């Protein structure tokens, strides 16, 4: 997943400040996720509830930024370009993203404080496995949103389209 994140940064990083910041948040989330997973695999008893809580906060911040900042901005950009196909695709992808959002919200209910995290610590390895699959699919869908709703309208994309028509 971390390699895919790096590839997404290379494709779209710097194209738009909001997306760039969000992709950096994704990278930080993945770094924390990988470290937490590695710690769980090594010795679950040594994983602190505070560490799980910190990861949960990063996860919720990332998901929230997507839903309340990035996705609406991407939709507005597609509307500005009168790109109805992109908007239809966005609706389908956003519907699919809801499954991983529900997964994250359920995780958050179990681990939203150090006390709750400590109570549910024995289930953490299984949760991380589920989150790994859910986040991997989520990042793929988000990358598709970025590619279709933003990158397609970037100045370089428009120039490339004009070059092929010439």
Secondary structure, DSSP 8 states (H G I E B T S, - for coil): -HHHHHHHHHHHTTTSHHHHHHHHHHHHHHHHHHHHHHHHHHHGGGS-HHHHHHHHHHHHHHHHHIIIIIHHHHHHHHHHTT-HHHHHHHHHHHHHHHHHHHHHHHHHHHHSSHHHHHHTGGGHHHHHHHHHHHHHHHHHHHHHHHHHHTGGGSHHHHHHHHHHH-
